[in-house]
């Protein structure tokens, strides 16, 4: 429950007017006092993320958001944060105060456009009156609850579980569909100045774990140990997965018939859209001198002198094309709102983002007619091994 990364959790957002009882509802659903509650309007001012286990779904993240009717001086900034939280959600719960029965139709329309399933919940329900009857007639799937007394909470949980099923079925595997039981898989994991002390980075951990879950046989080595590793095996590996930074080095060691791809490409497929990323990388051929390029990452980390995003990729791009480019860099949960000035976006593997957030970023790029590519696919192109790195995914 504690260790599951937020990017791998089913995300449930609670939205509604100020003081509708969103925080109280989180406490009722989880049966714990994990959210701050108060009768004072505006207790929740920014999105608050709470990790929990909700069976049978498993690890989930609840996002408690500020009221959609916030009228404070900071209202616009808070609403912006609320809408940013929305795009991460696998499921939205819209909480309505039984004493007001107001709905923000603009917000509901946004949910529909983004294809986020949602539940309408009337909170602080005491007894049915004509206004509630009329509301339910218009919105028959509304669930009646009282978060304080926990009336209707079980019905709400059933609704959450039911809506989660379809979304969970859409989850894409990392390697489960390209690796078979007893396949020999070599994971090439460089340990350099950027590697976290005492552990593998998240993409390596997760791919390793999925290989074990499948029943494959993973072998882990550093790039300069790969040749000796291959000699020690009594068969050729069925697949080699490498950190993209050493793509060229690893490819030069492997025989042509040994499949090769990278952790970044595997995550690009799970989180994003490979065909769109491949189209994006092809656009490098037509980039003009001075073109503006955005390098985007889903997490914030301390930059090393040989950082992949800010140093290596820009250097390799300019060496490959012979052009000089103008680079911008974005990291963490935000990318620029105005993307029209960019000729290309190159995004990391997005291991710290959930699929909905990554799909949103791709959609933003498409709407602004900006090509978008991925770290791993870009590096494979720059090193001349795109076809080989993608071959494992061709059925």
N, C-alpha and C positions, 0 to 999 in steps of 0.2 A: 504494500500500500504506500509506503513512504518513498521507496526507491524508484518506482516507476516514473520515467520522465514525463513531464506535462505534455510533451508532443505526442505521447502514446496513450494518453488518457481520453476517455469519452468526455467531451466538454459540454456542460449544461449551463446556460446563461439565464439569470433571472432578471426580468425587465418589468417596468411598469412605473406608475406615478410615485412621487415622493410619499413615503409613509404608507405604502400599500401593504407592507408586511413582507417584503422580499427576504430580508435578513432573518426574520423570525421563521419564515418558511424553510430556509436552509437548515436551521436548527431542528425543525420538526422532522424534515426528511431524513437527516443524518442521526437524529436522536442524540445530538450533542450540542453544547453551547459553543459553537465555533464561529458564530458571526455576532458582532456587536449590534445590539438592538436598543431602541429608545423611542419614546413617544414624540421626541423632538424631530421635526421635519429636517431632512437632509443629513441624517446621521452618516449614511454612506455617501461619500463625496467623490471617490474614484473607484474604478473596478477593483474588487477584492477577490483574490483567487484562493479557493479552499480545496485542498486535495482530500479525497475521501475514498472509501470502498463502498460501492453500492451494488449489492448482489441482486440478480445474477450478472449484471453488466461487468463488474470488476472495478478497477481503478478509475475514478472519475475526478474531474475538476469542476467545481461550482464557481461561477463568476457572479458575484453580487454587485449590481451596478447602481449608479446614482439615478434618481428619479428623472423620468423623461420630461416632467413638467417643472424641473428645477428653474427657479427664477432669480437665483443669486447672481452676483456680479461675475462669478466664474462659470455660469451656466453653459456658455458656448463651449468652453474648454472641456467641461465635464461631459457634455453630450457627445463631443467628438470622441472622447475616451470610451463612452458607452457604445457608440457605433463601431469603434475599432474592436471592442470586445465581442460584439455580435458576430463579426466575420469569422471568428475562431470557433463558433459554437456548432456542435453537432445537433444540438436540440435547444430550443428556447422555451422558457416558461414565462408567459405574460400574466403578471399578477394584477388583479383588479380589486379595488376596495369596494366592498358591497354597499357602502354608503354613498359612493359616487358613480360607480358603473361607467367610467369613462375609458375610451380606447383611443390610442394614438394610431389612426389609420395609416399615417405616413410610415410609421415604424413597422406595422404589419405588412404593408406593401413591400417594404425593404426585405423582410424575411422571405416573402413569396418570391421576389426577384432573385434572391440568393439561394432559393430552394432549401431553406433551413426549416425543418419540421418544427412545429410549435404547439404548445398546449395553452388554452385559455383557462385561467383559474380565478374564480371569485373567492377572495379571502374575507375573513371576518364575518363569515356567514353565520347567522343566528336562526332565522326562520324565513321561509319563502314569502315574498310579498309580490305585488303586481309588477313592480319594476323589474324584479329578478325574473319573474315568469316571462315578461316581454323580452328581456335580454336573452334568456335561454331559447326562446322561440326563434330569435334571430341567429343565435350561435348555439345550436343544439348540443355540440360536443363539449361545452363548458363544464368544468369540474368544480363542484362546490366544496370549499374547505374552510376550516378555521385553524390557522397555524398554531395559535396559543393552546387551544384544547386538543389539537391534533385530529379533529374531526375531518374525515375525508382524505387523510394523508395516504392511507393504503390504496385508495382509488387512484390518487395521483401517482403513486409509485408504479402501479400497474400500467398507467398511461405512459409513463416514462420508459418503462421496460419494453412495452409494445412498440413505441416509436423508435427505440434504439435499435431494434432488430434489423430493420432495413439498412440503416446507416452502417452498422457494424459489418453487414454482409458486403458492403462496398469497399471495405478495407483491402488494400493490396498487400501482398507479401513482399518480403525483401528478396529471398532466394528460394522459397518453398516450391515454386513452380518451375525452377530451372535446375534445381539440385535434387537428386534422388537419394534414398537410403543407401548407405555404404559407399556413396560417391566420395572420392578423395578430393578435398578442396584445400588449396594452399592460400592462406591469408598473409599477404605481405604487409607488415606493419612497421614502417620506419619509426625509430625512437630518436628524435632529434630535439632541439632546444624548445620546440613548441609542444612536445608531447607532455601530457600531465604526469607528474611523478607517481610511480607506483600503480598505474592503471592504463588501460587502453582508452582511446577516445571513444565517444558514444557510438558512432557508426560501426567501428570495429567490434565493440562489445555486442551490439545487437545482431550483427551478421553472424558472429561466432555462436551466439545463443540459438539463433534460428537454425543454423547448421546442425547443432546438437539436437534440437527438437525434432528435426526431420529424421535424424538417425544417420546423417552423413558423418564423414571422418575429417574434421578440420585439423590442419597442421599450420601452426603459426611461426613465422620467421621474419627477420629483418631483411631488407633488400639485399645487402651484401652477403647474406647467408643462403640466398636462394639457390645458387648453383650446388652447394654442398647438400642442401635439403633435397634437391632433385636426384642427386646421385645416391642418396641414402634410401630412397623409395624403391620398391620393387615393381612399380608400375607408374605410368604417366598420370599426373593429376587430371581429374575430369574438369577442373576449373581452377583458375588462379584469379584471386581478387586482390587488387593492390591499392594502396593509397595513390591517388592521381598524380601526386608530385613526382613519383618515381616510375610513371607509366613507361617512358622511353627506356629507362635502364632495365626494367623487368622484361619488357617486350624483346629487347635485344638478347636476353638470356634464353627465353623460351623458344622451343621448336614451333614451327608455324601451325602445327595441328593441335596445339594446346590452347583451349579457349581462355581468353583473358578479358577481364573488365575491371571496373574500379568501384570502391565503396560509394563514391560520389554519384556515379551513374546509377547504381542500384537504388540509392535514396531518391535520385531524380525521378526514377520510374515510379517508386512508391508514393512519393509526395506530390509529384507534378505531372507533366505530360511530355513523354520522350519525343514524339513527332514534332511538337512545337519547339522543343529545345534544339532538335537537329536542324530544323528550319532556321532557327536563330543563329546557330553556329555557321551555317552556310553563308549568312549575310556578311561574315568577316571579309569575304573575298571582295565585296563591293564597298567597304568602308573607305572613306576619303581621309586624306591627311587633315588632322585637326578635329576629327569627329569626336563627339562627346560620348563617353562610355560610363555607365554606372556599374560599379562592383558592389553587389549587395550580399549581406550575410544575415542569417537568422539569429545570431547570438553576438554578444559582445565579449571580446577576450583581449588580453594583453598582446599587443603586436610585437613580434620578434623581428629582427633585422632581415630575416629571410621569409617573411610572412607570405603565404600563398596568394592572398587576395590583393594586398597593397604593393607587393614587390614582384613576385614571380610571374603571375599572369600578365600584368602590364608589360613586363620586360619581354616575355615570350611573344605577346601580341605584336609588339613593335618590331621585334626581330623578324617575325614571320612575314609581316606585311611591308616592312620598310617604311612605314608611316610613323608619325608622332601623333599620339592621341591625347585628349583632355579627359582625365579620369576624375570622377566623383566617387565617394565611398559612403555606404550606409550600412549600419549594423544594428542588431537588436530587433525590436518589434516595429520599427518604423522605416519606411522608405519614402522618398519625396512624393508629395501629392502631384506635382507637375512633372510628368515624365516626357512631355513632348519635346524637350530639348535634347533628349538622348537618341543616339543612333542604335545603341545596343545596350541591353542589361545582361550582365553575367552574374548569375546567382549561385550561391553555395548549394550543397546537397540538401539543406533545410532539415537536418536531423533534429533541430531544436524547435521546429515549427510543426503544427499539425497540417494535415493535407488540405483542410478547408482554407487555412491562411495562405498556403502556397498557391492553391488554385485561384484565390482572390488576387494575388500578386500577378499571376499570369494573365488573368482577366483584365487587370488594370493596364498591363503592357499592351495587350491586344486592342483594347479600346482606344489607346493613345497611338496605335499603329507603330509601336516600338517592338523590335525583335528582342526575344529573351532567350538566353542560353544558360547552361549549367557549367559549373567548374569542371567536372570530370569530362563532359562531352567536349568542352572547349579545349582542354589540355590534350585530349585524344586527337582532336583536329589539328592542333598546332604541332603535334609530334607525328602526324601522318598515320595514325593507327585507328581512325574512327571506325572503319568497317570491321576491323577485328574486335574492337571493344564492344560493338553492338551485336555481333554475330550470335552470341548466346541467347539473345532475346528474340531472334527471328525463328518463328515456328513454321 
